[in-house]
């Protein structure tokens, strides 16, 4: 159980600084390092990611980096998608789930690397709310959240920054609030389906992740925007390659 604490801190730092990426670390760590089976790992991951998102989101809210109109449309639709994704999660084998997860991560990484090179004004405002596009994005991310057992930040940040033209720092702040909300609902859906997880390990890892999220959010305010985007992209790509290698070569 204590072994989960440093991993939780690292995941929280990543989430607070980058607005996502917690699940791309949590799921592989739980499966390959902490020896959890894939399905219980996806449930535990939701608890860990939710804690990190709450910790990081508090800091982003205090700096006024959250676009609330988009959250109000995105999050409820994402919840519905998460319920559907949770049902699909149980019908897929563990190895297939992880390989699909890695493929989606690689696509998200490529999109984010491209967006990181675009220029934003330091005080760029939230973009106009486009309800149909925002709702569609919410449904897609919610389904991935339930299916893969992830908070969805590794998809939310690229979708907001690239697909919806958010300034990167506002994409990070808005992502954390969305991820916190959707992860908690998806966790409830998993538990309602009698999903199992190691409670002691999950609580320890989640508590550490919340602390790391607060610290990561403060760190992000002092890091150049392009560096944040490239770090996010590289992290997601590296974990995706590791998961693919582990599942196809191991």
C-alpha positions in Angstrom: 0.0 0.0 0.0 2.8 2.4 0.9 4.4 1.8 -2.5 1.4 3.5 -4.1 2.1 6.8 -2.4 5.0 8.1 -4.5 3.2 7.0 -7.6 0.2 8.9 -6.5 2.2 12.0 -5.9 3.8 11.8 -9.4 0.4 11.3 -11.1 -1.0 14.3 -9.2 1.9 16.5 -10.2 1.4 15.5 -13.8 -2.4 16.2 -13.7 -2.1 19.5 -11.9 0.6 20.8 -14.3 -0.8 19.4 -17.6 -4.5 19.1 -17.0 -4.5 15.4 -17.7 -2.3 12.4 -18.1 -3.2 11.0 -14.8 -4.9 7.9 -16.2 -2.2 7.3 -18.8 0.1 6.8 -15.8 -2.4 5.3 -13.3 -3.6 2.4 -15.4 -0.1 1.1 -16.4 1.3 1.6 -12.9 -1.6 -0.3 -11.3 -1.4 -3.1 -13.9 2.4 -3.5 -14.5 3.9 -2.2 -11.3 1.4 -2.8 -8.5 0.1 -6.1 -10.0 -3.6 -5.3 -10.3 -5.7 -7.0 -12.9 -6.8 -4.6 -15.8 -10.5 -4.4 -14.8 -10.0 -3.6 -11.1 -7.2 -1.2 -12.2 -9.5 0.8 -14.4 -11.9 1.2 -11.4 -9.1 2.2 -9.0 -7.7 4.6 -11.7 -10.9 6.6 -11.7 -10.7 7.2 -7.9 -7.0 8.2 -8.2 -7.6 10.5 -11.2 -10.7 12.1 -9.6 -8.6 13.0 -6.5 -5.8 14.5 -8.6 -8.3 16.5 -10.7 -10.0 18.0 -7.6 -6.6 19.0 -6.1 -5.4 20.5 -9.3 -8.7 22.1 -10.2 -8.9 24.1 -7.0 -5.7 25.9 -8.0 -6.9 26.5 -11.6 -10.2 27.9 -10.3 -8.4 30.3 -8.0 -6.5 31.7 -11.0 -9.7 32.0 -13.1 -8.5 29.5 -15.8 -11.7 27.6 -16.1 -14.2 28.2 -18.9 -17.5 27.5 -17.0 -20.0 27.7 -19.9 -18.2 24.9 -21.7 -18.0 22.9 -18.5 -21.8 23.3 -18.0 -22.5 21.7 -21.5 -19.5 19.3 -21.7 -19.7 17.6 -18.3 -23.4 16.4 -18.2 -23.1 14.9 -21.7 -19.9 13.3 -20.7 -21.6 11.7 -17.8 -24.1 9.9 -20.1 -21.2 8.8 -22.3 -19.4 7.4 -19.2 -22.3 5.2 -18.3 -22.4 3.7 -21.8 -18.6 3.3 -21.8 -18.8 1.5 -18.4 -21.2 -1.1 -19.8 -18.9 -1.7 -22.8 -15.9 -2.1 -20.5 -17.2 -5.3 -19.0 -17.6 -6.9 -22.5 -13.9 -6.5 -23.6 -10.9 -8.6 -22.5 -8.2 -7.0 -20.4 -5.5 -7.2 -23.1 -7.7 -5.8 -25.8 -8.7 -2.9 -23.5 -5.1 -1.9 -22.9 -4.1 -2.1 -26.6 -7.1 0.0 -27.6 -6.2 2.5 -24.8 -2.6 2.8 -26.2 -3.8 3.5 -29.7 -6.1 6.3 -28.5 -3.2 7.7 -26.5 -1.0 7.8 -29.5 -3.6 9.8 -31.5 -4.1 12.2 -28.6 -0.3 12.7 -28.3 0.0 13.6 -32.0 -2.8 16.1 -31.8 -1.4 17.7 -28.7 2.2 18.1 -30.0 0.8 20.0 -33.0 -1.3 22.3 -30.8 1.6 23.1 -28.5 3.4 24.9 -31.3 0.5 27.3 -31.9 0.8 30.7 -30.2 -1.6 32.0 -27.5 -1.7 35.4 -25.9 -0.8 35.1 -22.3 -4.2 36.4 -21.2 -6.2 34.8 -24.0 -9.9 34.5 -23.1 -12.2 31.5 -23.3 -13.5 30.9 -26.8 -17.2 31.4 -27.7 -19.5 28.5 -26.6 -20.6 26.3 -29.4 -23.1 24.0 -27.9 -23.4 21.2 -30.5 -19.6 20.8 -30.8 -19.1 20.9 -27.1 -21.8 18.4 -26.5 -20.4 16.0 -29.1 -16.9 16.3 -27.5 -18.4 15.6 -24.1 -20.1 12.4 -25.3 -17.0 11.1 -26.9 -14.8 11.8 -23.9 -17.4 10.4 -21.5 -17.5 7.1 -23.4 -13.7 6.8 -23.3 -13.8 7.6 -19.6 -16.2 4.8 -18.8 -14.7 2.3 -21.2 -11.0 2.8 -20.4 -11.4 3.6 -16.7 -9.7 7.0 -17.2 -10.4 10.5 -16.2 -10.3 11.5 -19.8 -7.9 14.5 -19.4 -5.5 13.0 -21.9 -8.4 13.4 -24.4 -10.1 16.5 -23.0 -7.0 18.8 -23.2 -6.2 18.0 -26.9 -9.9 18.2 -27.7 -10.3 21.6 -26.1 -7.0 23.0 -27.3 -7.0 21.7 -30.8 -10.6 20.9 -31.7 -12.2 23.8 -29.9 -9.4 26.4 -30.1 -8.9 26.9 -26.4 -5.8 28.7 -25.2 -3.7 25.9 -23.7 -3.7 27.2 -20.1 -7.5 27.5 -20.1 -7.7 24.0 -21.7 -5.7 22.7 -18.8 -7.8 24.4 -16.1 -11.2 23.5 -17.8 -10.0 19.9 -18.3 -9.3 19.4 -14.6 -12.8 20.5 -13.6 -14.4 18.3 -16.2 -12.2 15.3 -15.3 -13.0 15.6 -11.6 -16.8 15.7 -12.3 -16.8 12.9 -14.9 -14.4 10.6 -13.1 -16.5 10.7 -9.9 -19.6 9.8 -11.9 -17.8 7.0 -13.8 -16.4 5.6 -10.6 -19.9 5.5 -9.2 -21.1 3.6 -12.3 -18.2 1.1 -12.0 -19.0 0.5 -8.3 -22.7 0.2 -9.1 -21.8 -2.6 -11.5 -20.1 -4.4 -8.6 -16.6 -3.6 -9.9 -13.8 -4.6 -7.5 -10.6 -2.8 -6.5 -8.0 -2.8 -3.8 -9.5 -0.3 -1.4 -6.4 0.3 0.8 -4.1 0.8 -2.1 -6.6 3.0 -4.0 -7.2 5.3 -1.0 -3.4 5.7 -0.4 -2.7 6.5 -4.0 -5.7 8.8 -4.3 -4.7 10.9 -1.2 -1.2 11.3 -2.5 -2.5 12.2 -6.0 -4.7 15.0 -4.5 -1.6 16.5 -2.8 0.4 16.2 -6.0 -2.5 17.8 -7.9 -2.3 21.0 -5.8 1.5 21.2 -6.2 1.3 20.6 -9.9 -1.3 23.3 -10.5 1.0 25.8 -8.8 4.0 24.6 -10.8 2.1 25.0 -14.1 1.7 28.8 -13.6 5.5 29.2 -13.9 6.2 26.9 -16.9 6.2 28.1 -20.6 3.0 27.1 -22.4 4.8 25.3 -25.3 6.8 23.3 -22.8 3.6 22.2 -21.1 2.1 21.0 -24.4 5.2 19.2 -25.5 5.6 17.5 -22.1 2.0 16.4 -22.1 2.4 14.9 -25.7 5.7 13.2 -24.9 4.3 11.6 -21.7 1.2 10.2 -23.4 3.3 8.8 -26.3 5.9 7.1 -24.1 3.2 5.4 -21.9 1.3 4.3 -25.1 4.5 2.7 -26.6 5.2 0.9 -23.3 1.7 -0.5 -23.0 1.7 -1.6 -26.7 5.1 -3.3 -26.2 4.0 -5.0 -22.9 0.8 -6.3 -24.5 2.1 -7.4 -27.9 5.7 -8.5 -27.0 5.3 -9.6 -23.4 
